[in-house]
Amino acid sequence: MADSHTFVLPNSGHNFDAKASKMGMWLFLLTELLLFGGLFLVYMIYRYLNQDAFLLASFELNVWMGTINTIVLLTSSMTIAMAITALQKGNAKLAITLSWLTILAALGFLVIKYFEWSSKFEHGLFPGMDHFDALPLGERLYFYLYFFMTGLHALHVIVGGVFIAVVIRMIKKGKVTKERYSLLENSGLYWHLVDLIWIYLFPLFYLIH
Amino acid sequence: MTGTAIEQPSFFQAKKGLFSWIFTLDHKRIGILYLYSIGIFFLVAAALGVLMRLELLNPGRDLIEAQTYNQVFTLHGVIMIFLFIIPSVPAVFGNFFLPIMLGTDDVAFPRLNLFSWWLYILGALFALSTLLFGDGPADTGWTFYAPYSVKTGTNVTMSVLAAFILGFSSILTGLNFIVTIHRLRTPGMGFNQMPLFSWALYATSWIQLLATPVIGITLLMIVAERVFGIGLFDPSIGGDPILYQHLFWIYSHPAVYIMALPAMGIVSEIIPTFAQRTIFGYKAIAYSSMAIAFVGYFVWGHHMFTSGMSGAAAIVFSIMTFFVAIPTAVKVFNWVATLYKGSIDIQVPLLFALAFIFNFLIGGLTGLVLGALAADVHVHDTYFVVGHFHYVMFGGAGFAFFGALHYWFPKMWGRMYNKKVANTAFALLFIGFNATYFPMLILGLKGMPRRYYDYLPEFHDLNIVSTFGSWILVTGIIVMVINLLAGGLKGKKASANPWHGITLEWQTASPPPLLNFDKMPELPKGGPYNYPNAKNADH
């Protein structure tokens, strides 16, 4: 198609534009914030209407597991940030190692989450189970929100992990490099968002007493 | 046309084969893919509309059962809103013309653009799959109000997921346009030298980006409630159905402006071209789009005056609703002022633009009746709402879509449709439209409730008028579609600039080459609508 005689505009949409891709990522993060924003709004209203029930229900959660998960995610945010810096300085190998560490942390987070959820199931604390259906409405609302918000967050952890894995492949293929690192940076931005949402979920569900 | 230099092949000729279309990264081809998919869904949903009008020809059951009727109006709404009106102008004409009008060769993220179209098709398949299994399509109305949407046995889950996927597609298109407008304008084109259509798309894209996620999460909550019993909205297991309505309208009211703003952008293009005159109040029109987008966020409560909210909240929402009328009226006055002393060339696109103004005025003024607290209590959930909504959406956005189709047709296909037939189709559409929907406004004032397949005998006369009107309307649609198809296949060759427009899309060949321009486009001196031979004594 594009032979040497074809005129190409200087402001072509097919040019590599790091600023554009970063801008696109930030706009996408904005939509993610609003997605969770809707849930935070629902949480706020139901917590306001059922303060005592929410407090009572929150004692069912394991603060230690939540704390460990918070530390895991914060550490992974650090490793992905380091990966970006490593690539910017031209050390692709180190960048790949650090990205793998981030994925490892994501898996660790999901494993801990799995144990947390299973212990809830063992106690019959899921909609449809006998113990759950006997709870007062307010406490049920707490658990609806707990499962929905942490579940959606866990989905984002998976998506973020896959995103980073794809970028690792691109680094190996030489498509993401010292000069063209914006894809790695974008995966990092996305990962920070996943981390940030958890930073809000953790106190809302585990800590407020 | 005499080709002086070697002609570039048009984007139609550049590549061949089915795969060159469905995997294309060219914004023009993606625009055309959208046009055909959206067009088909429009015809399907229009047929459902005609079916409903037929059922309402006489009181009592004529054709379909009450339950079928509920499913028909839901499917009509879901298709028209999510598959036609929301994507219509941005996805078709935005995709095709935004990059050309900005003087570039594609959107900022061509792959994402193709992905958006694939998401659109996936969402459409989800919506249509409800026809095939279980108890059939949802019967909740397109609003999916809880708790009924949680309890009904019809396929609400699939419809809701369809709306979620389509919303995601809409978000990505909006994101793409915002970055395109920020990063890819031709050198020398500042924000205030952009064509007004770009401004309208810019405002629309922000709404798509900032409002759609809220409905996304709300619809996911409905799915979670149906599938896992996460009872956030069903009062019998914990939740609050009014909260659903709030979350739904926080998106769905701004969504009305996703539908209306691009239509206004089109009118702002058509009117100066056919008046051959500088647009009156360029900045006022541009910024009023942003103002509508902004104020539109704070008016959602006016859908819920009768569902239970505090008097103070209702008054605030009502006042905010009246504020929306201000930037809207600014636009209307500016369009009319642009026509004043212009050298007006009455062609089909202009007729559609004028019809837009006429219909939208009725739609807007009836909107104020609904936004006023005391009046709304009486006409809420009557045919007045149906009439108002169709005046804004069909008479407004729909007519602007048709106008854009006739305006840019020669540019997109390089051929001209039969203008006489197009005039006839316009007349049929305009008369048919008003005959169908104006009686609804009166019926609503008389108290006929909406969403029933039956009505009291005293409403019979006006329902007959409305159903007759729908026949004229549908004839108009058929004539228009056939005329355009025939024009595209074997119409007369059109020149590069048949309407003497001066925005950048008229500087390239018709249809444009693959990369849009074969030389640097030249910005018109003194602004995007500074017509050289216009008598602009006042500017």
Boltz contact constraints between the chains, C-beta under 6 A:
constraints:
  - contact:
      token1: [A, 7]
      token2: [B, 518]
      max_distance: 6.0
  - contact:
      token1: [A, 9]
      token2: [B, 104]
      max_distance: 6.0
  - contact:
      token1: [A, 9]
      token2: [B, 105]
      max_distance: 6.0
  - contact:
      token1: [A, 11]
      token2: [B, 104]
      max_distance: 6.0
  - contact:
      token1: [A, 11]
      token2: [B, 184]
      max_distance: 6.0
  - contact:
      token1: [A, 11]
      token2: [B, 186]
      max_distance: 6.0
  - contact:
      token1: [A, 12]
      token2: [B, 105]
      max_distance: 6.0
  - contact:
      token1: [A, 13]
      token2: [B, 104]
      max_distance: 6.0
  - contact:
      token1: [A, 13]
      token2: [B, 105]
      max_distance: 6.0
  - contact:
      token1: [A, 13]
      token2: [B, 106]
      max_distance: 6.0
  - contact:
      token1: [A, 13]
      token2: [B, 107]
      max_distance: 6.0
  - contact:
      token1: [A, 13]
      token2: [B, 108]
      max_distance: 6.0
  - contact:
      token1: [A, 13]
      token2: [B, 184]
      max_distance: 6.0
  - contact:
      token1: [A, 17]
      token2: [B, 183]
      max_distance: 6.0
  - contact:
      token1: [A, 20]
      token2: [B, 108]
      max_distance: 6.0
  - contact:
      token1: [A, 20]
      token2: [B, 179]
      max_distance: 6.0
  - contact:
      token1: [A, 20]
      token2: [B, 183]
      max_distance: 6.0
  - contact:
      token1: [A, 23]
      token2: [B, 179]
      max_distance: 6.0
  - contact:
      token1: [A, 24]
      token2: [B, 175]
      max_distance: 6.0
  - contact:
      token1: [A, 24]
      token2: [B, 179]
      max_distance: 6.0
  - contact:
      token1: [A, 27]
      token2: [B, 175]
      max_distance: 6.0
  - contact:
      token1: [A, 31]
      token2: [B, 171]
      max_distance: 6.0
  - contact:
      token1: [A, 31]
      token2: [B, 209]
      max_distance: 6.0
  - contact:
      token1: [A, 31]
      token2: [B, 213]
      max_distance: 6.0
  - contact:
      token1: [A, 34]
      token2: [B, 213]
      max_distance: 6.0
  - contact:
      token1: [A, 34]
      token2: [B, 214]
      max_distance: 6.0
  - contact:
      token1: [A, 35]
      token2: [B, 213]
      max_distance: 6.0
  - contact:
      token1: [A, 35]
      token2: [B, 216]
      max_distance: 6.0
  - contact:
      token1: [A, 35]
      token2: [B, 217]
      max_distance: 6.0
  - contact:
      token1: [A, 38]
      token2: [B, 214]
      max_distance: 6.0
  - contact:
      token1: [A, 38]
      token2: [B, 217]
      max_distance: 6.0
  - contact:
      token1: [A, 38]
      token2: [B, 247]
      max_distance: 6.0
  - contact:
      token1: [A, 39]
      token2: [B, 217]
      max_distance: 6.0
  - contact:
      token1: [A, 127]
      token2: [B, 229]
      max_distance: 6.0
  - contact:
      token1: [A, 128]
      token2: [B, 229]
      max_distance: 6.0
  - contact:
      token1: [A, 137]
      token2: [B, 238]
      max_distance: 6.0
  - contact:
      token1: [A, 140]
      token2: [B, 238]
      max_distance: 6.0
  - contact:
      token1: [A, 141]
      token2: [B, 238]
      max_distance: 6.0
  - contact:
      token1: [A, 144]
      token2: [B, 230]
      max_distance: 6.0
  - contact:
      token1: [A, 144]
      token2: [B, 232]
      max_distance: 6.0
  - contact:
      token1: [A, 148]
      token2: [B, 224]
      max_distance: 6.0
  - contact:
      token1: [A, 148]
      token2: [B, 230]
      max_distance: 6.0
